[in-house]
Amino acid sequence: MQWWCTAQDVAWSWTWTPYPGVWLFIAFLGSGFAVMHRRFPESDPVFRPRVRQGFAAVGLLMLWVALDWPVGALGSGYLASVHMVQFLLIGVAAPPLLLLGVPRGALDRFVAPPGVGRVVRVLGHPITALAVFAVIMGYTHWPAVVDRLMAGQSGSFLLDMLWLAAGLVFWWPVAVALPHREWLQEPVKMGYLIAATLVNTGVFAFLTFSEVPVYATFELAPPVGFLSTREDQLVSGLLMKLGGAAVLWTSITILFFRWVGRSEREDRAEARRRATVALVCVALTAACGPAASGIDGPVVIGEPVMGDRAALYLTVRAGPEGDALEGVEVEGVGDVSLHRTRQLDGMMRMEPIAGALRIEAGESLRLRPGGDHAMLEGLSRPLVVGDSLRVTVRLASRPIETWAVVVALADLAEVLDPTS
């Protein structure tokens, strides 16, 4: 019988028989999550708080389904197949959701004490976690152990808690990965889960290919449904293999796409960094020493919104005698004019700048989105992100030859002001 019900409760009936112990257990866990989310409401670097709350809710729902009627009643001593469904829900599917449902601040606080941190570091290592899960899974499916534990409430309680503990340990390197290990990234996690798909092969083969029922608990139980005890055991083995594989390969797929997405973001960030460094170097070579007027930072052209028009941005530094920006010439552009963005009657309007833009001694003129800028019109060809064009910046003191690179509009702010 199960640890949350009486002997009368476990008797099978077709009427709903809620188990008060299950409801109290789920309420206790739910209260713990609520307290953690109240104590650690700060923004999470991985998931928003509501997302973590959703993970916790789904994990608790899975536990409730596994432990309450009808799954709890059938799995407690009637059908080995339903008993396997309980194992999959309690030990495989719910633990990662429960771990993801814990606020990151609470996890950091949990592993902070030196003693706890050392224990977690050992148990949270992928090799240790996989070994613990394999040992507990094999132990809790050994016929003599199952028949003995399921004969009493305390044994049934121990069985469920062993499954839950094994699942939490197993999923810790994937869902939490604390303390941090630099090498424990998505590829290693995927390999870990692929290795885990082989762990249940022994139990699967034992249940599936045994010619006789191996659990006296289910063999002696009153018949339920149309399956024989042997057929029910066969279904149990198949569920372990296929159901466990479904959860694991779903997680592997999620990790794969996260890895690909993160790699693409890192590649884009590295490309922007290199472009910024290259532009800075090009701009600095245009200056003739610290005492002369020159260009500071990158010279960029925003990705054209319309096919024949774009904007150019740069920073011009004046020498000790001051200077003036008289105009800009861009290779392959029919007309380049200086414009100013101003707010008139509650609307942003652009208007051409007549004459040169004066730059006081030692000061800088910044051409930026939403302010002064150079408008490029009459493009001889479409511009795409990554293109480079020769630019001549005409100052009162001298012309400066440099290069401008076409940058995506979404990346303008980071490229122009990488330290902001």
FENPE-V989480 format. One record per pair of residues at least 12 apart in sequence whose ideal C-beta (glycine too) atoms are under 7 Angstrom apart, sorted by sequence separation. I is the first residue (numbers start at 0). J is the second residue. If there is no record, write none. Layout:
I,J ; I,J
This chain:
36,48 ; 282,294 ; 338,350 ; 390,402 ; 282,295 ; 299,312 ; 338,351 ; 339,352 ; 389,402 ; 390,403 ; 4,18 ; 70,84 ; 217,231 ; 282,296 ; 338,352 ; 388,402 ; 3,18 ; 70,85 ; 173,188 ; 282,297 ; 298,313 ; 336,351 ; 337,352 ; 356,371 ; 387,402 ; 388,403 ; 4,20 ; 36,52 ; 172,188 ; 212,228 ; 282,298 ; 311,327 ; 387,403 ; 3,20 ; 212,229 ; 279,296 ; 387,404 ; 2,20 ; 3,21 ; 173,191 ; 279,297 ; 296,314 ; 311,329 ; 139,158 ; 172,191 ; 173,192 ; 213,232 ; 278,297 ; 294,313 ; 295,314 ; 337,356 ; 386,405 ; 65,85 ; 212,232 ; 278,298 ; 294,314 ; 385,405 ; 3,24 ; 278,299 ; 294,315 ; 295,316 ; 384,405 ; 139,161 ; 275,297 ; 383,405 ; 384,406 ; 32,55 ; 65,88 ; 139,162 ; 209,232 ; 293,316 ; 382,405 ; 384,407 ; 64,88 ; 65,89 ; 292,316 ; 292,317 ; 135,161 ; 206,232 ; 207,233 ; 292,318 ; 61,88 ; 62,89 ; 291,318 ; 290,318 ; 136,165 ; 206,235 ; 207,236 ; 290,319 ; 340,369 ; 29,59 ; 135,165 ; 206,236 ; 207,237 ; 292,322 ; 325,355 ; 340,370 ; 28,59 ; 61,92 ; 62,93 ; 324,355 ; 61,93 ; 323,355 ; 324,356 ; 339,371 ; 132,165 ; 203,236 ; 206,239 ; 323,356 ; 25,59 ; 131,165 ; 323,357 ; 324,358 ; 337,371 ; 338,372 ; 58,93 ; 323,358 ; 132,168 ; 203,239 ; 322,358 ; 337,373 ; 338,374 ; 25,62 ; 131,168 ; 132,169 ; 202,239 ; 203,240 ; 321,358 ; 25,63 ; 58,96 ; 321,359 ; 335,373 ; 336,374 ; 57,96 ; 58,97 ; 321,360 ; 128,168 ; 129,169 ; 199,239 ; 320,360 ; 324,364 ; 335,375 ; 355,395 ; 128,169 ; 199,240 ; 317,358 ; 319,360 ; 21,63 ; 54,96 ; 55,97 ; 58,100 ; 317,359 ; 319,361 ; 334,376 ; 128,171 ; 315,358 ; 317,360 ; 332,375 ; 333,376 ; 334,377 ; 368,411 ; 128,172 ; 199,243 ; 317,361 ; 333,377 ; 21,66 ; 54,99 ; 55,100 ; 317,362 ; 332,377 ; 21,67 ; 54,100 ; 122,168 ; 327,373 ; 329,375 ; 332,378 ; 125,172 ; 316,363 ; 331,378 ; 51,99 ; 52,100 ; 123,171 ; 196,244 ; 315,363 ; 331,379 ; 367,415 ; 18,67 ; 51,100 ; 123,172 ; 314,363 ; 315,364 ; 331,380 ; 17,67 ; 18,68 ; 21,71 ; 17,68 ; 51,102 ; 196,247 ; 314,365 ; 16,68 ; 195,247 ; 15,68 ; 18,71 ; 313,366 ; 48,102 ; 123,177 ; 312,366 ; 192,247 ; 312,367 ; 16,72 ; 312,368 ; 331,388 ; 45,103 ; 119,177 ; 120,178 ; 192,250 ; 193,251 ; 330,388 ; 43,102 ; 44,103 ; 119,178 ; 192,251 ; 329,388 ; 330,389 ; 43,103 ; 312,372 ; 11,72 ; 311,372 ; 329,390 ; 116,178 ; 129,191 ; 136,198 ; 140,202 ; 189,251 ; 310,372 ; 311,373 ; 3,66 ; 9,72 ; 39,102 ; 41,104 ; 136,199 ; 310,373 ; 327,390 ; 328,391 ; 137,201 ; 310,374 ; 311,375 ; 39,104 ; 129,194 ; 133,198 ; 137,202 ; 189,254 ; 310,375 ; 327,392 ; 328,393 ; 9,75 ; 11,77 ; 35,101 ; 36,102 ; 39,105 ; 125,191 ; 129,195 ; 132,198 ; 136,202 ; 188,254 ; 189,255 ; 309,375 ; 327,393 ; 9,76 ; 35,102 ; 110,177 ; 149,216 ; 308,375 ; 326,393 ; 32,100 ; 110,178 ; 146,214 ; 295,363 ; 308,376 ; 325,393 ; 94,163 ; 98,167 ; 106,175 ; 129,198 ; 145,214 ; 146,215 ; 185,254 ; 307,376 ; 309,378 ; 325,394 ; 1,71 ; 35,105 ; 89,159 ; 146,216 ; 307,377 ; 324,394 ; 325,395 ; 106,177 ; 142,213 ; 145,216 ; 307,378 ; 323,394 ; 90,162 ; 94,166 ; 98,170 ; 142,214 ; 185,257 ; 186,258 ; 322,394 ; 323,395 ; 76,149 ; 89,162 ; 90,163 ; 93,166 ; 94,167 ; 98,171 ; 185,258 ; 309,382 ; 322,395 ; 1,75 ; 89,163 ; 322,396 ; 0,75 ; 90,165 ; 91,166 ; 94,169 ; 95,170 ; 99,174 ; 300,375 ; 306,381 ; 0,76 ; 86,162 ; 90,166 ; 94,170 ; 98,174 ; 89,166 ; 98,175 ; 173,250 ; 315,392 ; 95,173 ; 318,396 ; 95,174 ; 303,382 ; 315,394 ; 75,155 ; 300,382 ; 302,384 ; 300,388 ; 298,390 ; 311,403 ; 294,392 ; 292,394 ; 298,401 ; 300,403 ; 302,405 ; 312,415 ; 292,396 ; 298,402 ; 299,403 ; 302,406 ; 294,399 ; 298,403 ; 299,404 ; 300,405 ; 301,406 ; 302,407 ; 293,399 ; 302,408 ; 294,401 ; 299,406 ; 301,408 ; 301,411 ; 299,411 ; 285,399 ; 285,400 ; 299,414 ; 285,401 ; 299,415 ; 297,414 ; 297,415 ; 282,401 ; 281,401 ; 281,402 ; 278,404 ; 274,404 ; 79,214 ; 79,217 ; 78,217 ; 271,410 ; 275,414 ; 76,216 ; 77,217 ; 274,414 ; 271,413 ; 275,417 ; 77,220 ; 271,414 ; 76,220 ; 78,223 ; 77,223 ; 2,152 ; 73,223 ; 2,153 ; 80,231 ; 87,238 ; 0,152 ; 79,231 ; 83,235 ; 91,243 ; 2,155 ; 78,231 ; 79,232 ; 82,235 ; 1,155 ; 2,156 ; 80,234 ; 84,238 ; 92,246 ; 0,155 ; 80,235 ; 83,238 ; 87,242 ; 91,246 ; 79,235 ; 83,239 ; 87,243 ; 80,238 ; 11,221 ; 11,223
